[in-house]
Amino acid sequence: MQVNFLDLKSVTELHGDEIKAAINNVVDSGWYLHGEATRQFEENFARYIGTKYCVGVGNGLEALSLILRAYKELGKLKDGDEVIVPANTFIASVLAITENNLVPVFAEPRFDTLLIDDSRLESLITERTRAIMIVHLYGRCAYTDRIGELCNKYNLLLIEDNAQAHGCCFGVDGNPSDVHTADICQNDSSFFIPHSSFPRTGSLGHAAGHSFYPGKNLGAMGDGGAVTTDDKELAEVIRSLGNYGSSAKYVYKYKGENSRLDELQAAVLDVKLKHLDEDNAHRQHIAAYYYDNISNPNVALPVRLSDANNVYHIFPVLCERRDALQSYLKEHGIQTLIHYPVAPHQQECYKEYSHLSLPITERIHREELSLPMSPSLTMDEARYVVDCINDFEL
Ligand SMILES: Cc1ncc(COP(=O)(O)O)c(C=O)c1O
């Protein structure tokens, strides 16, 4: 059997007719930027996430970067301020910080959750700390009450990198039945009211950056991103910054950039947003099978969170002989990926941080392997993956 890590063609086919109809509507409209499709998606996405505002931007990196840039324009951040960020994250979380002349302070994760370790954060706070960026890595909710309390205590901005966790909630006693498809109510105006009793990631901090890179849980058919926030002023500055620095035509308050979500991507995303909870429920179903059946003592699984708190963008396992496991699975036709082989502080572009010793982060980057996971993965494929893993010998 051949099992792809992620088969985007079959993911698109899940809602293919609706997606094609939405694209045709945009093509026929003759309006490709700053139009009704983007406005509609922004409104629906803000409602889904549970924030007052959503600003569509070009991609996830720009979403994070524009949040920080906007805080600088608003006088809440300045060059040299420190932003605490998990050391085990995709490079974009860190790039957003450094490209704004801010200083990343790398926080170790917990090995069992793979998420930022809130018990280590207070010791990292200095006079220059102004923000914490949490990353809901792999689709797992990274927020904790303790993080919220620290932000209040030290008056820090809380920024969420929600690139990997669309649809995830924060709720300690999460019960999946509270947040799933059963709660989605569709009507003629074609949208749902999320009845989740838990707040969603993307609404937990002061602002959140989202990526709609095609492989994400809510993926476009090209690049796309968004910022969600309850802060009107921040949303307005981000909208101007992404529009060359202008809020009125040919009047430039800021030295801005061009970062926008186009009409085609917005129309596709609006269709996929309607199916997001259903697609996430499928991921959760596959993940439950992995959790219940992977029993190889040489393959460790991260702590199992409630489905409310995990939308399984990635299903990571940890293995001391990760590369051997990956080759073995490949020989059996199973494609896996590594998220990520090298930690940001060990990348050539961040030589200035290469002296840091972050043993938990480094171990995760050495041992992590991502199993096939997507809304179109079949149970037969999942069974085959589990059988092969259980037969793997060190
Ligand atoms: C955690 C994280 N942050 C930021 C990004 C950047 O998003 P984009 O690729 O849309 O720029 C990604 C994804 O690529 C990501 O996984």
The ligand as an SDF file (V2000), in Angstrom:
LIG
                    3D

 16 16  0  0  0  0  0  0  0  0999 V2000
    3.7670   27.8520   13.0390 C   0  0  0  0  0  0  0  0  0  0  0  0
    3.7910   28.6030   11.7460 C   0  0  0  0  0  0  0  0  0  0  0  0
    3.9160   29.9470   11.7760 N   0  0  0  0  0  0  0  0  0  0  0  0
    3.9210   30.6750   10.6490 C   0  0  0  0  0  0  0  0  0  0  0  0
    3.8090   30.0820    9.4120 C   0  0  0  0  0  0  0  0  0  0  0  0
    3.9310   30.9300    8.1950 C   0  0  0  0  0  0  0  0  0  0  0  0
    2.8500   30.8720    7.3530 O   0  0  0  0  0  0  0  0  0  0  0  0
    3.0070   31.1400    5.7800 P   0  0  0  0  0  0  0  0  0  0  0  0
    3.6540   29.9320    5.1820 O   0  0  0  0  0  0  0  0  0  0  0  0
    1.6140   31.3260    5.2990 O   0  0  0  0  0  0  0  0  0  0  0  0
    3.8290   32.3600    5.6340 O   0  0  0  0  0  0  0  0  0  0  0  0
    3.6430   28.6860    9.3350 C   0  0  0  0  0  0  0  0  0  0  0  0
    3.4370   27.9570    8.0750 C   0  0  0  0  0  0  0  0  0  0  0  0
    3.9510   27.9160    7.0980 O   0  0  0  0  0  0  0  0  0  0  0  0
    3.6550   27.9260   10.5320 C   0  0  0  0  0  0  0  0  0  0  0  0
    3.5260   26.6010   10.5060 O   0  0  0  0  0  0  0  0  0  0  0  0
  1  2  1  0
  2  3  1  0
  2 15  2  0
  3  4  2  0
  4  5  1  0
  5  6  1  0
  5 12  2  0
  6  7  1  0
  7  8  1  0
  8  9  2  0
  8 10  1  0
  8 11  1  0
 12 13  1  0
 12 15  1  0
 13 14  2  0
 15 16  1  0
M  END
$$$$
